[in-house]
Amino acid sequence: MQLSHNEENNFSLTRFESMLKTNDVLFFDSNEFENIIHHYLENGKIALAKKAVKLGLAQHPTSTNLKLFKVEILVFEDKLDLADGLLNELQGLEASNEEVYIQKAQILSKRDNHQAAIHALEMALEITLDEADVHSLIGMEYLFLEDFENAKYSFMKCLEADEEDYSALYNVMYCFDFLDQKNEAIEYLNMYLNKNPYCEVAWHQVGKQYFDLKDYEKALTAFDFAIISDDYFIGAYLEKGKVLEKLGRYNEAIENYRITLELDDPTSFAYLRIGKCFEKLGADKLALDNFKMTVHEDPLLDKGWIAITDFYIKKRNYQKALYYINKAINIDEENVLYWKRYAKINNRLNFYEEAEQGYKKSLELGNYELETWIKRCDILIDLGEFETAIQNLMQAMEFYPETAEIEYRLAGLFFSLNEGEKAYFHLKNGLKLDAEYYIIIEELFPTIFRRKSVKEIINSYVKTS
């Protein structure tokens, strides 16, 4: 009985692993060793691949392919000098073996010598029977060099050699996107579709280009063709849903998002978009149900927690909003978007100490918007924490020098601490920057605003402005 290729491979693997367990020495031909090593490398079992290479070379010491596998493992382990030495030996014996040049290119690439790697791959290209694979490797080297034009050309050559290499098609589109060549990308995709009219990947990419160009009707048509080409293509339904949202056709968008839930495991993205659509339609309960499904499906997706929190903020139900933002913070306490909402909600509930902590945490996490510094300052003023408020504003000035909103607040704070010289300095700075903003003093420091000396300075600037 003749075994199929897969059955032969499985038989060889079983024999090899049995040999390792029993320490018996069994004979395998070089092709069997190659298939065993390839299987282990494909599955990331490097230690077993190394054992197979060692045993294989013990039985077949002149096998070039087994030596090339050894080179591949040495490159993987960053033993580049050893790999290079072995390759130089092989190059002298096997100058017409493309794999020698491919592995040479791998070493050069790891050493960041991408131009030399490209040269080695061009030599491989002259002798290879698999041009698509080599063009793809050249394209990747050009990407390392950030030479997107040549990378694009290489991936296009790859597609000429193998029209069904969709990873090359995605890489071509990546280059077009990076070069901001939307119209050129559409032109190329249309040319590709003339040869492959039922390629769902290409139609999907056409739709994304039109979406970015805000030509939603054409985008919709392209996604429809992607679905006609493959009615199980989840990405096309999701993108079609996004287009329908832009067109205000929320019920149709919901239908497309729901199809994705039926075709595969539910995604948090689909639930989130369905919730947003229901919210636009005024169906609050259905919107909230889907937002809750979003965080159930993926508790780490911040957009889900933010959607629920913002829903309750819009309804002015701040207690519920606080409940959900606290849940979100318990899951990810380093998320600045959560802390900003935490501060805002506590401020609305008049929980000023908690609000101040929220703004402080937002700043610590890198949210340096002027509004965050100002709101924290105003709460600190209400809490009577004048010195901390001053420290806060001094930090803000590093990011926003010569800002009237900061200068007036510093003036009021220094007056409150009886540091007149500093207070007058900042008051005059504020008036020079924007005389109309003196209202900040009036609102935040009414007692100080009523001082005769303060009013005189303000009036002298307001009259001349």
C-alpha positions in Angstrom: 0.0 0.0 0.0 1.4 3.4 -1.0 1.3 6.2 1.6 0.3 9.7 0.8 2.9 12.6 1.3 1.2 13.7 4.5 1.1 10.1 5.8 4.8 9.6 5.0 5.6 12.8 6.9 3.6 11.8 9.9 5.2 8.3 9.9 8.7 9.9 9.7 7.8 12.3 12.6 6.5 9.4 14.8 9.6 7.3 14.1 11.9 10.3 14.9 10.2 11.2 18.2 10.1 7.5 19.2 13.9 7.4 18.5 14.4 10.4 20.8 12.5 8.7 23.6 14.3 5.4 23.4 17.7 6.6 22.4 17.7 4.1 19.5 19.5 5.2 16.4 17.3 4.8 13.3 18.2 5.7 9.7 16.3 8.4 7.8 17.0 9.6 4.3 17.9 13.2 3.8 14.5 14.1 2.5 12.9 12.7 5.6 15.1 14.8 7.8 14.3 17.9 5.7 10.6 17.3 6.2 11.0 16.7 9.9 13.1 19.9 10.4 10.7 21.9 8.2 7.8 20.7 10.4 9.5 21.7 13.6 10.5 25.1 12.3 7.0 25.8 11.0 5.6 25.0 14.5 8.3 27.0 16.4 9.9 23.9 18.0 13.4 25.1 17.6 15.0 22.7 20.1 13.6 19.7 18.2 14.6 21.2 14.9 18.2 21.5 16.2 18.2 17.9 17.3 17.0 16.8 13.9 19.6 18.9 12.1 22.4 17.4 14.3 21.2 13.8 13.7 20.6 14.5 10.1 24.1 15.8 9.4 25.6 12.9 11.4 23.9 10.6 8.9 24.2 12.8 5.8 27.3 15.0 6.4 27.4 16.3 2.8 23.7 17.4 2.5 23.6 21.0 1.5 19.9 21.4 2.4 20.5 20.1 6.0 23.4 22.6 6.3 21.2 25.3 5.1 18.7 24.4 7.8 21.5 24.6 10.3 22.3 28.1 9.0 18.6 29.1 9.4 18.6 28.0 13.0 21.9 29.8 13.7 20.4 33.0 12.2 17.3 32.5 14.4 19.6 32.3 17.5 21.6 35.4 16.4 24.8 33.3 16.0 25.5 35.3 12.8 29.2 34.8 12.6 28.9 31.0 12.7 26.0 31.2 10.2 28.1 33.4 7.9 31.1 31.1 8.1 29.0 28.0 7.1 27.3 29.9 4.3 30.7 31.0 2.8 31.7 27.3 2.7 28.4 26.4 1.0 28.6 29.3 -1.5 31.9 27.8 -2.7 30.3 24.4 -3.2 26.8 25.5 -4.3 27.0 28.8 -6.1 23.8 28.1 -8.0 21.7 27.4 -4.9 19.2 30.3 -4.3 18.8 29.4 -0.6 22.5 30.3 0.0 21.8 33.9 -1.1 18.5 34.1 0.7 20.2 33.1 4.0 23.0 35.5 3.2 20.4 38.2 2.9 18.9 37.2 6.2 22.2 37.7 8.0 22.9 41.0 6.2 19.4 42.2 7.2 19.9 41.2 10.8 23.1 43.3 10.7 21.0 46.3 9.4 22.9 46.1 6.1 19.7 46.1 4.0 21.2 47.4 0.8 23.6 44.5 0.7 20.7 42.1 1.6 18.9 43.4 -1.4 21.9 42.8 -3.6 22.1 39.2 -2.3 18.4 38.6 -3.0 18.8 40.0 -6.5 21.4 37.3 -7.1 18.9 34.7 -5.8 16.3 36.2 -8.2 18.5 35.3 -11.2 18.5 31.6 -10.3 15.3 31.0 -8.5 12.2 29.2 -9.8 10.1 31.0 -7.1 10.3 34.6 -8.1 7.3 35.7 -6.0 8.9 34.7 -2.7 12.2 36.5 -3.5 10.5 39.6 -4.7 8.5 39.6 -1.4 11.8 39.4 0.6 13.3 42.3 -1.5 10.1 44.3 -0.8 10.5 43.7 3.0 14.2 44.9 2.8 13.0 48.1 1.1 10.4 48.6 3.8 13.3 48.4 6.4 15.0 51.2 4.4 11.7 53.1 4.3 12.0 53.2 0.5 8.3 52.8 -0.1 8.4 53.3 -3.8 10.8 50.5 -4.4 9.1 48.3 -1.9 5.8 48.9 -3.7 7.4 48.0 -7.0 8.9 44.7 -5.5 5.5 43.6 -4.1 3.9 44.4 -7.4 6.5 42.1 -9.1 5.6 39.5 -6.5 1.9 39.8 -7.5 2.8 39.5 -11.2 4.5 36.1 -10.4 1.7 35.0 -8.0 -1.6 36.8 -8.4 -3.1 35.0 -5.3 -0.4 36.2 -2.9 -2.7 38.4 -0.8 0.0 39.3 1.7 1.9 41.0 -1.2 -1.3 42.8 -2.2 -1.7 44.1 1.4 1.9 45.2 1.3 1.4 47.1 -1.9 -1.6 48.9 -0.4 0.5 49.6 2.8 3.0 51.4 0.5 0.3 53.3 -1.3 -1.2 54.4 2.0 2.1 55.5 3.4 2.8 57.5 0.3 -0.7 58.9 0.5 -1.4 57.8 -3.1 -5.2 57.1 -2.8 -6.1 57.6 -6.5 -3.0 55.7 -7.7 -4.0 52.8 -5.3 -7.5 52.7 -6.8 -6.1 52.7 -10.3 -3.8 49.8 -9.5 -6.6 47.8 -7.8 -8.9 48.3 -10.8 -6.1 47.0 -13.1 -5.7 44.0 -10.7 -9.5 43.4 -10.7 -9.6 43.4 -14.5 -7.6 40.1 -14.2 -9.2 38.9 -11.0 -12.8 40.2 -11.0 -13.9 38.1 -8.0 -11.1 38.9 -5.7 -12.8 39.9 -2.5 -9.5 41.2 -0.9 -9.0 43.7 -3.8 -12.7 44.9 -3.7 -12.3 45.3 0.1 -9.2 47.4 -0.5 -10.9 49.6 -3.1 -13.7 50.2 -0.6 -11.2 51.3 2.1 -9.5 53.8 -0.4 -12.9 55.3 -1.3 -13.8 55.5 2.4 -10.7 57.4 3.2 -11.5 59.8 0.3 -15.0 60.2 1.8 -16.6 58.9 -1.4 -19.0 56.8 0.5 -21.3 55.7 -2.3 -18.3 54.2 -4.3 -17.0 52.7 -1.1 -20.4 51.0 -0.5 -20.4 49.6 -4.1 -16.9 48.2 -3.6 -17.8 46.5 -0.3 -20.9 45.1 -2.0 -18.7 43.5 -4.6 -16.4 42.1 -1.9 -19.5 40.4 -0.3 -20.7 39.1 -3.7 -17.2 37.6 -4.2 -17.3 36.0 -0.7 -20.5 36.3 1.3 -18.6 35.0 4.4 -16.1 37.9 4.3 -16.6 39.5 7.7 -14.2 42.4 7.1 -16.4 43.6 4.2 -19.6 43.6 6.3 -17.8 45.6 9.0 -16.5 48.1 6.6 -19.9 48.3 4.8 -21.5 49.0 8.2 -19.1 51.9 8.8 -20.0 53.4 5.4 -23.7 53.1 6.1 -23.2 54.9 9.4 -21.5 57.7 7.6 -24.5 57.9 5.2 -26.9 58.0 8.2 -28.4 54.6 7.3 -28.2 53.3 10.8 -30.7 50.4 10.5 -28.9 49.0 7.5 -25.6 49.4 9.3 -27.0 47.4 12.2 -28.0 44.6 9.9 -24.5 44.3 8.5 -22.9 44.3 11.9 -25.3 41.6 13.0 -24.3 39.4 10.1 -20.7 39.4 11.4 -22.0 38.2 14.8 -23.7 35.2 13.0 -20.8 34.3 10.7 -18.1 34.0 13.4 -17.5 34.5 17.1 -19.0 37.9 18.2 -16.6 40.8 18.3 -16.6 43.8 20.7 -16.2 46.1 17.8 -19.5 44.9 16.2 -21.4 45.3 19.5 -19.9 48.8 20.0 -20.9 50.0 16.5 -24.4 48.5 16.9 -24.8 50.4 20.2 -23.7 53.6 18.6 -26.2 53.1 15.8 -29.0 52.5 18.2 -27.9 55.6 20.2 -28.2 57.7 17.0 -31.7 56.2 16.4 -32.7 57.2 20.0 -33.2 53.5 21.0 -31.4 54.0 24.4 -32.1 50.6 25.9 -30.9 48.8 22.9 -27.8 51.1 22.7 -27.0 50.4 26.4 -27.5 46.6 26.0 -25.0 46.5 23.2 -22.5 48.7 25.0 -22.7 46.2 27.9 -22.2 43.3 25.5 -19.1 45.2 24.2 -17.4 45.2 27.6 -18.6 41.6 28.3 -16.9 40.5 25.1 -13.7 42.5 25.7 -13.3 44.1 29.2 -10.0 45.6 28.1 -11.6 47.6 25.2 -11.7 51.2 26.6 -14.1 52.4 24.0 -16.8 50.1 25.5 -16.5 51.5 29.0 -16.3 55.0 27.6 -19.4 54.5 25.6 -21.4 53.4 28.7 -20.0 56.2 30.8 -20.6 58.9 28.2 -24.2 57.5 27.7 -24.9 58.2 31.4 -23.1 61.5 31.4 -25.4 62.7 28.5 -28.4 61.5 30.6 -26.9 63.5 33.6 -27.0 60.3 35.6 -23.7 60.9 37.2 -24.0 58.3 39.9 -24.3 55.5 37.2 -21.5 57.1 35.1 -19.3 57.1 38.2 -20.1 53.4 38.9 -19.0 52.3 35.4 -15.9 54.5 35.2 -14.8 53.1 38.6 -15.2 49.6 37.1 -13.2 50.6 34.1 -10.4 52.0 36.3 -10.3 48.8 38.4 -9.5 47.0 35.1 -7.0 49.5 33.8 -5.8 52.2 36.2 -3.3 53.6 33.7 -5.9 54.7 31.1 -5.9 58.5 30.9 -9.3 58.6 29.2 -10.8 56.9 32.2 -9.3 59.4 34.7 -10.4 62.4 32.7 -14.0 61.2 32.9 -13.6 60.2 36.6 -12.5 63.8 37.3 -15.3 65.3 35.2 -18.0 63.2 36.9 -16.8 63.8 40.4 -16.7 67.5 39.7 -20.3 67.4 38.5 -21.2 65.6 41.7 -19.3 68.2 43.8 -16.9 65.6 45.0 -14.0 68.0 44.7 -11.2 66.1 46.3 -11.9 63.0 44.1 -12.1 65.3 41.1 -8.8 66.9 41.9 -7.2 63.4 42.2 -8.7 62.5 38.8 -7.1 65.6 37.1 -3.8 65.0 38.9 -3.8 61.4 37.7 -4.6 62.5 34.2 -1.6 64.8 34.3 0.7 62.1 35.7 -0.4 59.9 32.8 0.6 62.5 30.2 -2.6 64.4 29.5 -1.1 67.9 29.3 -4.1 69.7 27.8 -4.5 73.2 29.1 -8.0 72.5 30.2 -6.8 69.7 32.6 -4.3 72.1 34.3 -6.9 74.8 34.6 -9.7 72.6 36.0 -7.4 71.1 38.6 -6.3 74.6 39.6 -9.8 75.8 40.0 -10.7 72.9 42.2 -7.6 73.4 44.3 -8.7 77.1 44.7 -12.1 75.9 45.9 -10.4 73.5 48.4 -8.2 76.4 49.7 -5.0 74.5 48.5 -3.4 77.7 47.1 0.3 76.6 47.2 -0.5 73.3 45.4 -2.6 75.3 42.9 0.5 77.5 42.2 2.8 74.5 41.8 0.2 73.1 39.3 0.2 76.3 37.3 3.9 76.6 37.3 4.1 73.2 35.7 1.4 74.2 33.2 3.5 77.3 32.2 6.3 74.9 31.0 3.8 73.7 28.3 1.8 76.9 27.9 4.0 80.0 28.4 2.4 83.4 28.0 -1.1 82.2 28.6 -3.6 84.7 30.1 -5.7 82.1 31.8 -2.7 80.9 33.8 -1.3 84.4 34.6 -4.6 85.7 36.1 -5.0 82.7 38.2 -1.4 83.0 39.5 -2.1 86.7 40.3 -5.2 85.8 42.3 -3.4 83.0 44.2 -0.4 85.2 45.1 -2.7 88.0 46.3 -4.4 85.3 48.5 -1.1 84.4 50.0 -0.2 88.1 50.5 2.7 87.9 48.0 1.9 91.3 46.4 5.0 91.7 44.3 4.5 88.3 42.5 0.7 89.0 42.3 1.1 92.3 40.5 3.7 90.9 38.2 1.3 88.1 37.0 -1.7 90.5 36.9 0.2 92.8 34.6 1.4 89.8 32.5 -2.2 88.6 32.1 -3.5 92.1 31.1 -0.7 92.5 28.5 -1.7 89.1 27.0 -5.5 89.6 27.0 -7.0 92.5 28.9 -10.6 91.1 28.5 -9.7 88.0 30.5 -9.6 90.0 33.8 -13.0 88.4 34.4 -11.1 85.4 35.7 -10.1 87.5 38.8 -13.6 88.7 39.2 -15.1 85.1 39.1 -12.5 83.2 41.1 -11.2 85.9 43.5 -14.1 88.4 44.0 -12.7 89.8 47.2 -9.3 90.6 45.5 -11.1 92.0 42.5 -12.8 94.6 44.7 -9.4 95.9 45.9 -8.9 99.5 44.7 -5.3 98.9 43.5 -6.3 95.9 41.5 -9.2 97.7 39.8 -7.0 100.7 39.0 -4.4 98.5 37.2 -7.2 96.6 35.3 -8.9 99.8 34.3 -5.7 101.3 33.0 -5.1 98.3 30.7 -8.8 97.9 29.6 -9.0 101.6 28.6 -5.9 101.4 26.4 -6.6 98.1 24.8 
